[in-house]
Amino acid sequence: MAEPARTIHPAIAPEPLIQGPDDDLSITDSLFAPVWKPTMKGWWMLFLPALAGTGMLFTAIAYTVWKGIGTWGNNIPIAWAFGIINFVWWIGIGHAGTLISAILLLFQQKWRTSINRFSEAMTLFAVMCAALYPVIHTGRPWFAAYWLFPYPSTLGIWPQFRSPLMWDVFAVSTYFTTSLLFWYLGLLPDLASLRDRSTGKLAQKLYGIFSLGWRGAGRHWRDYMSAYGLLAGVATPLVLSVHTIVSFDFATSQLPGWHTTIFPPYFVAGAVFSGFAMVVTLIVPAREFLGLKHVVTLRHLEAMNKIILATGWIVGYGYCVEIFNDWYSGSRFELGHLGVKMTGPYAPFFWFQMFCNVLVPQIFWFRKIRRSLVIMWIAALFVNIGMWLERFNIIVISLHRDFIPGSWSMYAPSIVDIALFTGTICFFGMNFLLFLRFVPSVAASEIKEMAHEMRHKANV
Amino acid sequence: MSSPVEKPRQFVMAGFKEPDKMLVAAKRMRETVKGEVETYTPYPMHGIDEALGLPKSIIPKMVGTGALFGVLGGYTLLYWCSVIAYPINVGGRPLHSAPAFIPITFECGVLLSALTAFFGVLAWMGYPRLYHPVFEAPGFRRASIDRFWISIEMAGDDPNALQAELKELGAEETDFVTEQLN
């Protein structure tokens, strides 16, 4: 950089993004250490329950398929419940990964480098969990592809492309594909480093195959960086479109509580909000156990907490607009929905959602709290719960009291619903633990590139 | 590229500790030798493109084409399905309902761009290719960790003179490697 060096008072100078030795070898070795170390006892203690929970997930899926979706708690008028609540919740969690890896890359936010690999993996696993729900909800998942994807069949039937549910199919499958490709492309240089750093024959072979033989040639870096940047470029509008389309599932209907134009931006903000909360939930313990404190510093965590605070306000604004629109519409049904939301049988859920999503993030106004590991972890948990409740409330509260009092009803999840939901959490955890074990969870090549640039800047 | 079955390729290689010295050496080599010069670094660096005199990447054009095909293909699919192949009258709404077609058209554009970017760049770079002669250099394993390498393909230059010159330019180690054919 040719800019003249400015002197910044040490009290306000930003903390370094990498603490400790920043030469290439020590960065590589410190980041790869969790991959080479023998498996920790604590890892097994988390992995085995997660594996058992995954078993439960597949048992619950098998039972659902065997008996039919009548085993779930949803029934008319609450035709959608856990299936779509959890779908939207998981998809939302995934969005922070893309936001961190793509949007922050385009904005050249250097601090993203320490957490992008981690959050992209989170995206992948979250989208897997999300996609399970609608597929199982078809009742006969082996027909799902045949119903959903346009392919020439002898029946001459084609999907109904005016339905937001079809848009969902395209959005979610595109999202998963793009996230996977983006993640794998970012991983290539590190897989090559793992190949070159490994001592065992098997590890060398496996990492060698997965690295595709990457050798870091200058011509390749030029094309690679171009492709990586372009993938980030397309992932950015993609992530906005995915949750917009998810919100269309609701917003294009005429049900009070769903039929509102604020949904797309408010869903996207909510997704980012819950996704960042999930990143904090996962990274606070992970950086402790994997020894990543020198690259995932308090400055990184503080930045994430600021985003949680900011998106929390957008979500809060969304709630206000919803309430305002209910009142301003003058429609008795909209007003009735508002009353039921605030005072009806599910009102405690609504008020607890407000507490989790609007009140709790306000503690992040204080720098001390933004930098307190315990408090931020608990606050992030509240946000995760609050965002789950938000989806529950949007779906169940709107459906359980619709236009005709004769069709009012109440909803409670069945044991299969609960097993499926707990199961997806375990499945997510299992994948995540495998990822932490076999792949460097921080992009070493990108950290080295950043360290190189910082050294250069210091020398100029 | 000549057929590798007939003639194994040979390279002079040099590993540097300092990236800046490597860039200077790469530039010098490119200006003086006959064979193709290539650099190998653990991470992308400013200055490689200039040192090697690389033209702009073709990838943006490739991805742009992919995006165009995705958008046009997506819209055509929607139009054909909803208007020609399987027209359904839903409450008198037009069969060609353009606003409702936009989300999927957009997603198809993104999907095709992403697929083109990923598979296009890999194909363009020639991956997967698990073996390459440069891997024969013993110190090359650090090219993905903390060393900066140069290779010069032999096309009539004197390998010994080149190695001496590279040493003078600050190379930590130099090698002369020959492609192993099976």
Interface residues (C-beta under 8 A of the other chain):
Chain A: D23 D24 L25 T28 P150 G156 I157 W158 P159 Q160 F161 R162 P164 M166 W167 F170 A171 S173 T174 T177 T178 L181 F182 Y184 L185 P189 A192 S193 R195 D196 R197 G208 I209 L212 G213 W214 R215 G216 A217 G218 R219 H220 W221 R222 D223 Y224 M225 S226 A227 L230 L231 V234 A235 P237 L238 S241 I245 F248 S445 E446 K448 E449 H452
Chain B: P19 A26 E38 T39 Y40 T41 P42 Y43 P44 M45 I48 D49 A51 L52 L54 S57 I58 I59 P60 V63 A67 L77 L78 C81 S82 A85 Y86 I88 V90 R93 S97 A100 F101 P103 I104 F106 E107 C108 V110 L111 S113 A114 L115 A117 F118 G120 V121 L122 W124 M125 Y127 P128 R129 L130 Y131 H132 V134 F135 R141 R142 A143 S144 I145 D146
